[in-house]
Amino acid sequence: MAPPSPPPILKEALLARLATVHGLEARPSPVAGGTALFFHGREFAHFHHAQEIDVQMGRPLIQTLGLKAPGDSIQHPRRAPSSPWIELRFHTPEEVEQVAAWIMEALKQRS
């Protein structure tokens, strides 16, 4: 039996933090099924669970920020290092703020 899922408090905090971004909306993903983030109608991120979001940031920004894919990824264990997508995990309110800042930076690149 799988362990119980963590409460969605941090996920809700991240969604609340991003709610003021013009053109951003959270709704069910037609591909991934769970909650996804859309920017001007295009999906660019989706939650794997309440403490992990998969974001299409672009390889240059991922490298600039020094982000690394989790080595123990369950959803994308074979994702290419050159992928424009990265899984971001958050376990504290401070990490929620950091992930929100990274997502907002990625959205600036799309504008």
KAHU-V469135 format. One record per run of one state. SS is the DSSP state (H for helix, E for strand, - for the rest). FROM is the first residue (numbers start at 1). TO is the last residue. If there is no record, write none. Layout:
BEGIN
ss	from	to
SS	FROM	TO
SS	FROM	TO
END
This chain:
BEGIN
ss	from	to
-	1	8
H	9	18
-	19	23
E	24	28
-	29	34
E	35	39
-	40	41
E	42	49
-	50	51
E	52	56
-	57	58
H	59	65
-	66	84
E	85	89
-	90	92
H	93	110
-	111	111
END
